[in-house]
Amino acid sequence: MLRSWILLPCSKKISSSIIIIKSVKIFDVNILLINGPNLNLLGKREANLYGNASLTDVEKNLESIAKSNGCNLETMQSNAEHELIDAIHISITKDIKAIIINPAAYTHTSIALRDALLSVNIPFYEVHISDVQSREEFRKFSYFSDIAEKVFSGLGIKGYELALLEAISKYKEA
C-alpha cells in the first residue's frame, strides 16, 4: 500500500531553473504476528518437531525482514485464548493490514478465534511449524485454513518468513 511519496532534490540540473526530482515510495504497512499456546517454549520443547530456534529468534528475524521491506511487525504470544482474541480485535485500531497467526493447539478447537478473525476482516496467513497433516488425526482439522489467505505448514520456522513475505508483497503491489 502506498502511503506517501518523499521528493528528494537531485544535484543534476537540466537548466538553471529546472531540477530533476527523485521519487521514493514509502510503505507504511503494519503486520501483526500472533503465536498461540506453548509457542513461548520454542527451542526448549520437542526439537524434533519444532527445531531449536526460540520464539525470540523467530520474532527478531521477522522484524528484520519487515523493517528491510519498509514494514512494521508487531508481535504477541499468549497461552490464553481471550488474549489472542483481544489482540485480533485491537488490530483494527492499529491499522493492521495483515495478520500472521500460528494458533497452535487452538487450530483444532477455537471457533472463537475463527470468529474474531472473520469479524475484523483483515487478511491473515496461517502458519504451522510442523506438518499437521502428518501428525495425529485430531491435528488434521483446522478452523482457520478455509478462511486464511494461505496456509504454511510443515516448513519449520521458514513458514513464518514465507507468510511475512507474501503479506508484504500483497501491499507492495497495491
C-alpha distance (Angstrom), angle and dihedral (degrees) to the residues before:
residue distance angle dihedral
M1 . . .
L2 3.76 . .
R3 3.79 110.4 .
S4 3.78 102.3 171.0
W5 3.77 147.2 -23.8
I6 3.76 125.0 -119.9
L7 3.77 115.2 -153.4
L8 3.75 115.2 -152.0
P9 3.79 121.9 -171.4
C10 3.76 115.6 -123.6
S11 3.77 122.7 -146.4
K12 3.80 92.9 -129.0
K13 3.83 112.6 101.8
I14 3.77 123.3 -162.4
S15 3.77 92.7 -168.6
S16 3.75 134.5 -13.3
S17 3.82 91.4 -84.2
I18 3.83 103.9 36.1
I19 3.79 124.7 73.6
I20 3.82 122.9 -173.5
I21 3.78 110.8 -123.1
K22 3.81 123.1 -150.9
S23 3.80 117.3 -147.2
V24 3.79 122.9 -148.6
K25 3.82 123.6 -168.1
I26 3.80 115.7 -134.3
F27 3.80 117.6 -159.6
D28 3.77 113.5 -157.0
V29 3.79 100.2 -176.0
N30 3.78 121.7 156.7
I31 3.80 115.7 -152.8
L32 3.79 125.2 -175.7
L33 3.81 122.7 -145.8
I34 3.81 113.9 -159.7
N35 3.79 123.6 -172.5
G36 3.79 121.5 -171.5
P37 3.78 135.4 -149.5
N38 3.79 122.8 -25.6
L39 3.80 94.0 5.3
N40 3.80 87.5 109.3
L41 3.83 83.5 74.2
L42 3.81 95.4 58.5
G43 3.79 109.5 139.5
K44 3.82 90.9 25.1
R45 3.80 102.6 61.7
E46 3.78 134.5 56.4
A47 3.80 96.4 -15.4
N48 3.80 89.0 -178.3
L49 3.84 88.3 66.4
Y50 3.79 103.8 28.3
G51 3.81 106.7 24.4
N52 3.79 130.0 -130.5
A53 3.82 101.5 -74.0
S54 3.79 116.1 109.9
L55 3.78 123.3 -132.7
T56 3.81 87.6 -109.2
D57 3.82 89.2 56.1
V58 3.80 90.7 50.9
E59 3.81 93.1 47.4
K60 3.81 94.3 47.8
N61 3.79 91.2 50.2
L62 3.80 92.3 49.1
E63 3.81 92.7 45.6
S64 3.81 88.6 54.0
I65 3.81 92.0 50.0
A66 3.80 91.4 47.6
K67 3.80 93.3 48.3
S68 3.80 92.9 48.4
N69 3.81 87.3 54.1
G70 3.80 94.8 49.2
C71 3.80 94.7 -104.1
N72 3.78 136.1 123.0
L73 3.82 118.5 -131.3
E74 3.78 119.7 -159.8
T75 3.80 116.0 -166.9
M76 3.77 135.1 -161.3
Q77 3.78 137.4 166.8
S78 3.76 128.6 -171.4
N79 3.75 139.2 166.9
A80 3.82 88.8 -152.7
E81 3.78 119.0 86.6
H82 3.81 94.7 -150.0
E83 3.82 91.5 56.2
L84 3.80 90.7 53.3
I85 3.81 89.5 49.7
D86 3.81 91.1 48.8
A87 3.82 90.6 51.5
I88 3.80 90.0 52.2
H89 3.82 92.2 48.7
I90 3.81 93.1 47.3
S91 3.81 90.2 51.4
I92 3.81 88.7 80.5
T93 3.81 91.5 63.4
K94 3.82 92.1 45.8
D95 3.81 93.7 56.1
I96 3.81 91.7 -118.6
K97 3.81 109.6 -178.7
A98 3.81 98.5 -170.7
I99 3.79 138.7 11.8
I100 3.78 126.1 -147.7
I101 3.78 109.7 -161.9
N102 3.77 135.9 -176.9
P103 3.79 99.4 -174.2
A104 3.83 89.8 -176.5
A105 3.82 111.0 -169.0
Y106 3.83 90.5 -2.0
T107 3.82 86.4 69.3
H108 3.79 89.2 83.2
T109 3.79 100.5 35.9
S110 3.80 115.3 29.0
I111 3.76 118.7 96.3
A112 3.81 86.1 157.9
L113 3.83 92.4 62.4
R114 3.80 89.9 46.1
D115 3.81 90.4 52.2
A116 3.81 91.2 47.6
L117 3.81 91.3 53.6
L118 3.80 91.4 47.7
S119 3.81 91.9 47.5
V120 3.82 95.8 57.5
N121 3.81 94.4 46.0
I122 3.82 92.9 -144.7
P123 3.81 116.6 143.1
F124 3.79 111.7 -109.8
Y125 3.78 138.6 -169.3
E126 3.80 121.4 -145.9
V127 3.81 116.8 -140.9
H128 3.81 130.9 -170.3
I129 3.78 121.0 176.8
S130 3.80 93.9 -153.6
D131 3.79 126.0 48.6
V132 3.79 99.8 -98.5
Q133 3.81 91.2 -170.1
S134 3.80 91.4 63.8
R135 3.79 95.2 48.0
E136 3.80 133.8 74.3
E137 3.79 117.1 -30.0
F138 3.82 93.9 -112.0
R139 3.83 90.7 58.1
K140 3.81 93.8 58.4
F141 3.81 94.5 78.4
S142 3.80 121.2 77.5
Y143 3.79 127.5 -172.3
F144 3.82 87.8 -156.1
S145 3.80 110.3 44.3
D146 3.79 96.2 82.8
I147 3.82 92.9 54.0
A148 3.83 99.3 36.4
E149 3.80 121.6 103.7
K150 3.79 86.6 -129.4
V151 3.82 139.4 -18.2
F152 3.81 123.0 -131.5
S153 3.80 109.8 -165.7
G154 3.78 133.2 164.0
L155 3.79 95.8 10.4
G156 3.79 96.0 109.9
I157 3.79 115.7 -132.3
K158 3.82 88.1 -30.8
G159 3.81 85.5 79.6
Y160 3.81 88.9 69.6
E161 3.80 91.1 53.3
L162 3.79 92.7 48.5
A163 3.80 91.8 48.7
L164 3.81 91.2 49.7
L165 3.79 93.3 48.1
E166 3.80 90.4 48.7
A167 3.81 91.5 51.1
I168 3.81 91.2 47.9
S169 3.80 93.8 48.1
K170 3.80 90.9 52.2
Y171 3.82 90.0 61.0
K172 3.78 96.7 39.6
E173 3.81 88.2 58.3
A174 3.80 92.9 49.6
